Structure formats: structure tokens, C-alpha cells
Amino acid sequence: MGLFDRLRGGDGSRVAFIGIDGVPYSLIRDEPETFPNLHDVIESGGGGAIDSIVPPESSACWPSLTTGVNPGETGVYGFQDREVGSYDTYVPMGRDVQADRVWDRVTDAGRDATVLNVPVTFPPQRNVQRMVSGFLSPGIEKGSHPESVGDYLDSIGYRIDTNAKLGHQDDKSEFIADAHETIDARHEAFLNYVREDDWDLFFGVFMTTDRVNHFLFKDYEQDGEYKQEFLEFYEKVDEYIGEIRAELDDDVTLVVASDHGFTSEDYEVHLNQWLEDEGWLSFEDEDHDSLEDISDDTTAYSFIPGRFYVNLEDREPRGSVPESEYEDVRAELKEELLALEGPDGRPVVDRVVPKEEAFDGAHDEIAPDLVAIPNHGFDLKAGFSGADDVFSVGPRNGMHSFENATLLSDAEDVSVPEGTDLFDVTPTLLDLLDVEFDAREFDGETLV
């Protein structure tokens, strides 16, 4: 689709986007019997593995996927962010996303959008015809627009999220049953609004896939106890996407994507404990559980996943590192991170990304100074209450990966070349929708 096509006007095309949170492309590629419908999508159009963002954490990924810009523009860097000029922290919500979402651009063009279960969209926006907030929403009633939506969702047993605590149990049966119940209701809601709403953009996300991966992915990769249950769950995911596709009119393009990849987890790595052990981080007293409790002589601290902040003078309230020493401190921390080894002797960190290589925009004042991207098997944690050891084995056996996210479309003119990443999704959707845009506004580019 060229520039002339985008400027023609008229009603334009329509797009249905289905998110499959955390589903790696290699899983789809290697299991054609589990994913016949997604393989048909690939055969009709195309697809492939794409990169996530730095850091590959859902709270940062979905704002970037739905805006086409990096966290320096969205203002969201992870599940926990720090207030400017303070040690206070907060959990970013939809109102904290500072860049225009793809559905904002669609509605600004006089078109309609239905948006369901996208993480980091609470409170629901009123500028779309229908929105049900996803991950981090406190509940259906407050997370639904218009208000009447909540009554319908309650009637079908809809849930904002799976009960992930059930995955902590040794017996995963109850967790698996809960995951099925959650995705069953999600699919029923998706089908209902695909049929009922007169939308130009339908945007719905299955997040239960991420939850299942966290607790069963190693069972899949290493022929564990729950491998069959894992594949049976994904047979249902594929079936549901096939049913949604069957409901779409001929003028609708289907796009399916995930926000990051997945791999097996061997160890949790408690990075603030490591920083404390190595003399980078200290606390005012033994009773500590938050960033506010760090002492004045702290040099660096960490947030998940793998975000590191220098305790810098005139930026942090009690900064101990002068600006003149900033680069040397950062270089030393990077070197020590790259030298960190796990209990099995493997390097924990694959690479360390300086902030200027990953973040650029009007909201980069709270950007981490470094981001560590781990090697497969090492899940980077960062609590402030202390840990018994730097390395531990937790209840999860799957973790996010930067590479190997998924992007598929049944449009013949969409390609997924090497080097594609999350930033390319929004300009591609706008191009498919015939919505005008300035390519310079995005960190990605259209794949059409």
C-alpha cells in the first residue's frame, strides 16, 4: 500500500488485532499440529519472529507496541517506575502512557475502535466505542466502558486475569483449570463484540498465554509433567483465533502478535541482594522493603527486569555519585554485571544496554541508566526486602525473552523481515487501516 492509497479517503480497510501475550514464534513454528489455524494465517500472508523492546516486560511492551515508540516517549519503563526527583515509586497505569495509542489515531481519523483486555489501559478511555481494561485493572465494573459492558461480562464469568497464585502450587491442575476458564470467557467476549460492534479496529489481547508460559514452559521444552496440558491449552488458543477469523468479513485483515518471547527459567536472580553483597547498595537499617529505605551512601539500585539506576547527585534526592563520576561508575557496574555467573557457571547477563541506546523522548528523565538483558534461564528480580541468596529457584519455570516474539498476518502484502520489532506494529496497523500518519513520529516503520 503506497502513499497514494493512504490518501484516497473513503471508508478504508478494517483490521482485527489479536494479542497473544508472551507467545514465542518458535512455539508456533515448531508445533503445526497444535496451531493449524495460525499456520493457515502464515500461509495466507506471512509471519515470523520479531524482537521485543528494552526491557522486555509487559507493562513497558504493550504501551510501546500500541504507540510505536520507545519508553522514553511512552513514559512507562516497567511494572514499577520511580517518581521524578523522588524515591517514591508507582505502578504505571493507562493514564501514565504519554504517547498516542493506535486506537487514538483511529478515532481521530473518524473511525471506530473496540479495545479489549490490553494491559496497561486502566482506566478505560471514553474516546473509543468500547474498552475493557486488562492487566492492572482493579475489576470489571471500573474497567469497562460503557458501563453496560460490565453486566454482560459478569454474566459470562469474565475475569480481568488468571489467578496466577494457583501456579505456585506443586499440583498445577487447579491453575490449568483456571487458565482455561479465563480464556473461555475472554474468547466469548471477543466473539460477541467482533459480531456486535461496528468497528474499524478490533484490538483484543489474550494474556492468559503469558500466565501459562510462566508456570509450564519448561514442561514443554524439557518434556515435563505438564507438557501435554500445555499443548492442549494452546490447541484451544489456536482454535479460538480460528473461530474469530471465521467471523471476520472479507475486508478485514487479521494481525496476531505477542509482546515478547519466552524461554525456560532455571534461576531467579535477586539483583538488589547482589548489589548489596558487592557493596553497591546499602540500607538505613535492617527493616527495609522499599526504595525509600536505601542509605545515603548507596551507589546503585535495581528495578525489575534488570533495570539499574545510579544514585546520582542532583537527580536522586540523596544521590551519592557526582556527575563527574557517572560514566566511570556506570562502566564499572556494566563490567561486573557481564562477569556475573550463575551457580552452574554460566554468565547471567547476555548484554547490558546503556539508556541512550534504548530510550529517547520527552519522558526519559526516569529512564534506567543501564538495562541488563539476561541469558536464557536467569530471571532478573529486584525486591528491596532482602533475599537469602542471590540465586534461588521459585515457583515459575518460564521467563520472558527479548527475542522470538511473534508477528503474523493474513495480508499478502505484509512481510516480517529480520530486524522487525514491536515498534513496527502500530505503523503497520495504521497503514492497513488507510489512516494517514507521519512516519517520523514512530520508532518503527510499516511492514506493508
TILUM-388910 format. One record per residue (C-alpha): residue in one letter; z, x, y. Coordinates in steps of 0.2 Angstrom, whole numbers, padded with zeros to 4 digits, always signed. Layout:
REM residues N
aZXY ...
REM end
This chain:
REM residues 448
m+0000+0000+0000 g-0005+0008+0016 l-0001+0006+0034 f-0014-0007+0037 d-0007-0018+0023 r+0010-0017+0031 l+0004-0023+0047 r-0006-0038+0041 g+0008-0050+0044 g+0009-0066+0033 d+0022-0071+0021 g+0022-0054+0012 s+0027-0050-0006 r+0043-0053-0014 v+0055-0041-0023 a+0069-0043-0036 f+0080-0028-0037 i+0092-0027-0052 g+0105-0013-0051 i+0112-0006-0067 d+0127+0005-0061 g+0128+0022-0069 v+0114+0019-0082 p+0106+0036-0086 y+0087+0036-0088 s+0088+0046-0104 l+0098+0032-0112 i+0083+0020-0109 r+0070+0033-0113 d+0078+0038-0130 e+0083+0020-0136 p+0067+0010-0136 e+0073-0002-0149 t+0088-0006-0138 f+0078-0008-0122 p+0062-0016-0126 n+0061-0026-0110 l+0064-0011-0099 h+0051-0001-0109 d+0039-0015-0105 v+0043-0013-0087 i+0039+0005-0088 e+0023+0002-0097 s+0018-0011-0084 g+0022+0000-0070 g+0032+0016-0071 g+0049+0024-0071 g+0059+0040-0073 a+0074+0050-0070 i+0080+0052-0051 d+0094+0061-0043 s+0109+0053-0036 i+0117+0059-0019 v+0131+0072-0015 p+0144+0066-0020 p+0138+0055-0035 e+0152+0042-0033 s+0148+0024-0032 s+0157+0020-0016 a+0145+0033-0007 c+0130+0030-0018 w+0127+0011-0015 p+0128+0012+0004 s+0115+0026+0003 l+0104+0018-0010 t+0104+0002+0001 t+0101+0011+0018 g+0090+0026+0013 v+0101+0038+0022 n+0115+0050+0018 p+0134+0048+0020 g+0133+0057+0037 e+0124+0041+0043 t+0132+0028+0032 g+0149+0035+0036 v+0155+0032+0018 y+0158+0048+0008 g+0168+0041-0007 f+0181+0029-0014 q+0194+0037-0001 d+0190+0043+0016 r+0200+0051+0030 e+0203+0044+0047 v+0196+0055+0061 g+0209+0066+0068 s+0222+0060+0056 y+0229+0062+0038 d+0228+0043+0036 t+0216+0038+0023 y+0207+0022+0019 v+0196+0014+0006 p+0179+0011+0014 m+0173-0007+0013 g+0156-0015+0018 r+0161-0016+0036 d+0163+0003+0036 v+0144+0006+0032 q+0137+0011+0049 a+0118+0010+0044 d+0107-0005+0042 r+0106-0011+0024 v+0089-0015+0016 w+0093-0034+0017 d+0097-0032+0036 r+0080-0026+0039 v+0073-0040+0028 t+0082-0054+0038 d+0077-0045+0054 a+0059-0047+0049 g+0062-0066+0047 r+0063-0066+0028 d+0077-0072+0017 a+0088-0062+0005 t+0101-0066-0009 v+0113-0052-0012 l+0125-0052-0027 n+0138-0040-0033 v+0133-0025-0024 p+0148-0013-0022 v+0155-0010-0005 t+0149-0026+0003 f+0165-0034+0007 p+0167-0045+0017 p+0151-0054+0014 q+0138-0054+0028 r+0133-0070+0036 n+0116-0064+0041 v+0109-0067+0023 q+0107-0084+0015 r+0119-0079+0001 m+0130-0065-0003 v+0144-0062-0016 s+0153-0046-0013 g+0155-0034-0028 f+0167-0019-0032 l+0182-0018-0020 s+0181-0037-0015 p+0198-0045-0017 g+0191-0060-0025 i+0178-0074-0027 e+0184-0085-0013 k+0185-0072+0001 g+0170-0063-0006 s+0157-0077-0006 h+0145-0084+0007 p+0143-0098+0010 e+0160-0105+0004 s+0152-0117-0008 v+0147-0102-0019 g+0165-0099-0024 d+0166-0116-0033 y+0151-0113-0043 l+0156-0095-0048 d+0174-0102-0053 s+0166-0115-0064 i+0156-0102-0074 g+0171-0089-0076 y+0163-0077-0064 r+0173-0061-0061 i+0171-0048-0047 d+0174-0034-0060 t+0178-0030-0078 n+0196-0026-0082 a+0195-0008-0083 k+0213-0006-0088 l+0209-0013-0105 g+0198+0003-0108 h+0214+0013-0108 q+0219+0006-0125 d+0216+0016-0141 d+0208+0000-0148 k+0193-0004-0137 s+0190-0021-0144 e+0198-0031-0130 f+0189-0021-0117 i+0172-0023-0125 a+0175-0042-0126 d+0180-0042-0108 a+0164-0032-0103 h+0153-0045-0112 e+0162-0060-0104 t+0160-0052-0087 i+0142-0048-0089 d+0138-0065-0097 a+0145-0074-0081 r+0136-0062-0070 h+0119-0065-0078 e+0122-0084-0077 a+0125-0082-0059 f+0110-0071-0056 l+0098-0083-0066 n+0105-0098-0056 y+0101-0090-0039 v+0085-0082-0044 r+0079-0100-0048 e+0088-0109-0034 d+0086-0098-0019 d+0070-0097-0009 w+0072-0078-0007 d+0060-0064-0002 l+0073-0051-0008 f+0084-0054-0023 f+0097-0040-0024 g+0109-0040-0039 v+0119-0027-0047 f+0127-0026-0065 m+0142-0015-0063 t+0149-0018-0080 t+0137-0005-0086 d+0147+0009-0077 r+0163+0002-0084 v+0157+0003-0102 n+0150+0020-0100 h+0167+0027-0094 f+0175+0022-0110 l+0162+0023-0123 f+0148+0035-0118 k+0155+0049-0128 d+0155+0037-0143 y+0136+0035-0140 e+0132+0053-0138 q+0143+0060-0152 d+0141+0046-0165 g+0159+0040-0162 e+0168+0025-0167 y+0161+0013-0155 k+0143+0019-0154 q+0136+0003-0162 e+0146-0008-0150 f+0139+0002-0135 l+0121-0001-0141 e+0124-0019-0144 f+0131-0021-0126 y+0115-0013-0119 e+0104-0024-0130 k+0112-0038-0121 v+0109-0029-0104 d+0091-0027-0108 e+0089-0045-0114 y+0097-0052-0098 i+0085-0041-0087 g+0070-0048-0098 e+0076-0066-0095 i+0077-0063-0076 r+0060-0055-0076 a+0053-0070-0086 e+0059-0081-0071 l+0050-0072-0058 d+0034-0078-0050 d+0018-0068-0051 d+0020-0062-0033 v+0037-0054-0037 t+0039-0035-0040 l+0054-0031-0051 v+0063-0014-0047 v+0078-0008-0058 a+0089+0006-0053 s+0105+0015-0056 d+0116+0024-0043 h+0120+0040-0053 g+0118+0046-0071 f+0131+0048-0085 t+0137+0061-0097 s+0152+0063-0109 e+0168+0068-0102 d+0179+0082-0110 y+0192+0085-0097 e+0200+0078-0081 v+0202+0092-0068 h+0216+0090-0056 l+0209+0099-0041 n+0224+0097-0029 q+0235+0104-0043 w+0223+0119-0045 l+0223+0121-0026 e+0242+0121-0026 d+0243+0133-0041 e+0231+0145-0032 g+0241+0144-0015 w+0228+0134-0005 l+0239+0118-0004 s+0257+0115-0002 f+0268+0100+0002 e+0283+0097+0014 d+0294+0093-0001 e+0294+0088-0019 d+0292+0070-0016 h+0274+0068-0012 d+0260+0056-0015 s+0248+0056-0001 l+0238+0067+0011 e+0251+0065+0024 d+0263+0074+0014 i+0254+0091+0015 s+0263+0105+0024 d+0258+0114+0039 d+0253+0130+0030 t+0240+0121+0019 t+0223+0129+0019 a+0213+0116+0010 y+0214+0099+0000 s+0203+0089-0010 f+0197+0071-0012 i+0188+0064-0027 p+0175+0068-0033 g+0175+0086-0029 r+0176+0085-0010 f+0185+0099-0001 y+0192+0099+0016 v+0198+0115+0026 n+0214+0111+0035 l+0205+0116+0052 e+0214+0118+0068 d+0209+0105+0082 r+0202+0094+0068 e+0216+0091+0056 p+0232+0086+0065 r+0242+0100+0058 g+0227+0112+0055 s+0232+0130+0050 v+0214+0138+0049 p+0207+0144+0065 e+0189+0140+0069 s+0186+0159+0069 e+0191+0160+0050 y+0182+0144+0045 e+0167+0152+0037 d+0177+0165+0028 v+0189+0153+0021 r+0175+0141+0015 a+0166+0155+0007 e+0181+0161-0002 l+0185+0143-0008 k+0167+0141-0014 e+0168+0158-0024 e+0184+0153-0033 l+0178+0136-0037 l+0162+0144-0045 a+0174+0155-0055 l+0185+0141-0062 e+0184+0140-0081 g+0190+0126-0092 p+0201+0128-0107 d+0186+0131-0118 g+0180+0145-0106 r+0165+0135-0099 p+0163+0135-0080 v+0169+0119-0072 v+0158+0119-0057 d+0139+0119-0058 r+0136+0122-0039 v+0145+0120-0023 v+0136+0111-0008 p+0141+0115+0010 k+0142+0100+0021 e+0127+0105+0032 e+0116+0104+0016 a+0121+0087+0012 f+0127+0077+0027 d+0118+0074+0044 g+0121+0060+0056 a+0131+0051+0069 h+0146+0049+0057 d+0148+0066+0049 e+0164+0070+0058 i+0174+0066+0042 a+0162+0075+0030 p+0169+0086+0017 d+0167+0105+0021 l+0162+0108+0003 v+0157+0097-0012 a+0158+0103-0030 i+0146+0096-0042 p+0154+0099-0060 n+0146+0104-0076 h+0145+0090-0089 g+0161+0087-0097 f+0173+0090-0082 d+0178+0075-0072 l+0185+0081-0055 k+0201+0072-0049 a+0211+0074-0034 g+0228+0065-0033 f+0242+0070-0021 s+0257+0066-0033 g+0255+0082-0043 a+0249+0084-0061 d+0257+0093-0076 d+0242+0103-0079 v+0225+0107-0070 f+0216+0101-0086 s+0220+0085-0095 v+0212+0073-0107 g+0213+0055-0100 p+0208+0038-0107 r+0189+0039-0101 n+0176+0049-0112 g+0162+0046-0100 m+0159+0053-0082 h+0146+0052-0068 s+0132+0065-0067 f+0121+0069-0051 e+0105+0070-0061 n+0097+0057-0073 a+0099+0041-0063 t+0086+0028-0066 l+0072+0020-0057 l+0059+0008-0064 s+0047-0004-0058 d+0033-0015-0065 a+0022-0012-0050 e+0007-0002-0055 d+0007+0007-0038 v+0024+0014-0038 s+0027+0031-0045 v+0043+0041-0048 p+0038+0059-0046 e+0050+0074-0049 g+0062+0076-0034 t+0064+0057-0032 d+0082+0052-0027 l+0092+0037-0021 f+0086+0039-0003 d+0069+0034-0008 v+0074+0016-0015 t+0076+0007+0002 p+0059+0013+0010 t+0051+0009-0007 l+0058-0009-0007 l+0053-0012+0011 d+0035-0006+0008 l+0034-0018-0007 l+0040-0032+0004 d+0027-0028+0018 v+0042-0026+0030 e+0037-0014+0044 f+0048+0002+0046 d+0048+0019+0054 a+0048+0032+0040 r+0058+0044+0052 e+0073+0033+0050 f+0076+0037+0032 d+0081+0052+0022 g+0069+0047+0008 e+0051+0040+0008 t+0042+0026+0000 l+0036+0029-0018 v+0022+0016-0016 
REM end
